[in-house]
Amino acid sequence: MAELSDFQRKILLGQGANVTLFTQKEFDDALNKAKAEIMAIAIEASKQAVVIERQACAEVVQALSEQEDEGEVATALRNAAMAVANRRGAPVIQ
């Protein structure tokens, strides 16, 4: 096990209670930066989830259209699949 420094020992033993590790402003700045990074990642993940779900829905409708005999229902299902997939950010189905 690694040896602790004097500073680490004081903190762990509670002797460093009056030691300022960083200022309130530094803490607030770091916290705000972390929050912004978390929000950016959450927003990007949500966008990707919507695209994946949209593509999956389009594939389900496309599969249903292939089960139908040619006609108005099959055409409507194919059109619906393309409309869902072709919404902004979704890959195109042909």
C-alpha positions as a printed NumPy array, in Angstrom:
array([[  0.   ,   0.   ,   0.   ],
       [  1.268,   3.477,  -0.863],
       [  2.512,   5.702,   1.941],
       [  0.322,   8.743,   2.724],
       [  1.792,  12.227,   2.656],
       [  1.611,  14.452,   5.734],
       [ -1.134,  16.465,   4.055],
       [ -3.202,  13.33 ,   3.327],
       [ -2.742,  12.052,   6.881],
       [ -3.895,  15.381,   8.36 ],
       [ -7.   ,  15.438,   6.173],
       [ -7.888,  11.813,   6.967],
       [ -7.352,  12.326,  10.701],
       [ -9.449,  15.485,  10.722],
       [ -6.552,  17.739,  11.579],
       [ -6.911,  19.687,   8.346],
       [-10.349,  21.081,   9.142],
       [ -9.131,  24.637,   8.709],
       [ -7.202,  23.929,   5.521],
       [ -8.733,  25.467,   2.408],
       [ -8.302,  23.032,  -0.467],
       [ -9.906,  25.405,  -2.971],
       [-11.981,  28.568,  -2.882],
       [-15.762,  28.695,  -3.126],
       [-15.442,  30.364,  -6.537],
       [-13.144,  27.587,  -7.783],
       [-15.622,  25.006,  -6.503],
       [-18.581,  26.811,  -8.121],
       [-16.725,  27.158, -11.423],
       [-15.784,  23.477, -11.448],
       [-19.327,  22.472, -10.505],
       [-20.838,  24.614, -13.278],
       [-18.413,  23.163, -15.81 ],
       [-19.273,  19.614, -14.725],
       [-23.003,  20.358, -14.95 ],
       [-22.591,  21.759, -18.463],
       [-20.618,  18.701, -19.575],
       [-23.216,  16.344, -18.108],
       [-26.047,  18.23 , -19.829],
       [-24.209,  18.188, -23.172],
       [-23.701,  14.425, -22.924],
       [-27.326,  13.859, -21.865],
       [-28.637,  15.943, -24.766],
       [-26.46 ,  14.102, -27.289],
       [-27.474,  10.707, -25.874],
       [-31.142,  11.689, -26.083],
       [-30.762,  12.762, -29.71 ],
       [-29.106,   9.446, -30.568],
       [-31.844,   7.509, -28.758],
       [-34.544,   9.303, -30.766],
       [-32.784,   8.501, -34.055],
       [-32.379,   4.831, -33.072],
       [-36.022,   4.545, -32.006],
       [-37.248,   6.284, -35.161],
       [-35.223,   3.882, -37.313],
       [-36.569,   0.878, -35.406],
       [-40.153,   2.093, -35.889],
       [-39.55 ,   2.588, -39.605],
       [-38.135,  -0.928, -39.881],
       [-41.205,  -2.4  , -38.134],
       [-43.569,  -0.616, -40.525],
       [-41.389,  -1.621, -43.497],
       [-41.552,  -5.261, -42.38 ],
       [-45.347,  -5.018, -42.125],
       [-45.529,  -3.619, -45.65 ],
       [-43.57 ,  -6.607, -46.941],
       [-46.103,  -8.983, -45.372],
       [-48.96 ,  -7.359, -47.279],
       [-49.849,  -8.232, -50.841],
       [-49.254,  -5.413, -53.303],
       [-52.004,  -2.864, -53.041],
       [-53.065,   0.232, -51.22 ],
       [-52.25 ,  -1.097, -47.735],
       [-48.716,  -2.183, -48.695],
       [-48.097,   1.136, -50.435],
       [-49.421,   3.091, -47.459],
       [-47.202,   1.114, -45.067],
       [-44.12 ,   1.642, -47.269],
       [-44.893,   5.357, -47.472],
       [-45.32 ,   5.495, -43.687],
       [-41.985,   3.718, -43.143],
       [-40.188,   6.143, -45.466],
       [-41.868,   9.14 , -43.82 ],
       [-40.761,   8.025, -40.351],
       [-37.223,   7.176, -41.444],
       [-36.754,  10.335, -43.473],
       [-37.532,  12.667, -40.596],
       [-34.573,  14.844, -39.666],
       [-31.626,  12.77 , -38.423],
       [-32.915,   9.355, -39.469],
       [-31.248,   7.207, -42.131],
       [-33.152,   6.882, -45.407],
       [-34.942,   3.583, -46.181],
       [-35.438,   2.676, -49.812]])
